[in-house]
């Protein structure tokens, strides 16, 4: 198969796998990450094939969606190997997906390649701004989490295990992850986009707090 045929087959496969997701990790999230990654890739002159594969497959083994999983990209690797992808590309995509996700405020980012940085940025851009707000509440609802409890303080998790076990409120999730992402973008293009989306989240949280306290009466 040609690279373009592999990408199309992968997109079709992922769309089928995620079309009924209601946690904010649906096909359209993956589609936006894919398109964002391609746009950043154009600026950065990276390996487009690796970027597209990693973007499309990045949630297939996500620990947040697989309760018994640890994020190891078993299904993703099996898919690309089954497509006849060369060993070097398979390993590069595996490495990106393994280290892509946010694992706690104090955990070090282990992404090392330009292609990985691009896909990580694309994924993180979809976690902030208006789309990030919508996805945060969709995910919180899917996990049975309450929106807000003023008596529960946000935590800056020191380890991935602490972050993984956290069952905090959705509003706390903004402080524990989403508001931290602007400063953790890797590429200039992503940093520019993140500025506006970050500001929008701050405005939302300020309005949320005003309405929570009935301070606009």
Secondary structure, 3 states (H helix, E strand, C coil): CCHHHHHHHHHHHHHHHHCCCCCCCCHHHHHHHHHHHHHHHHHHCCCHHHHHHHHHHCCCCCCCCCCCCCCCCHHHHHHHHHCCCCHHHHHHHHHHHHHCCCCCCCCCCCCCCHHHHHHHHHHHHCCCHHHHHHHHHHHHHHCCCCCCCCCCCCCCCCCHHHHHHCCCCHHHHHHHCHHHCHHHCCCHHHHHHHHHHHHHHHHHHHHHHHHHCCCCC
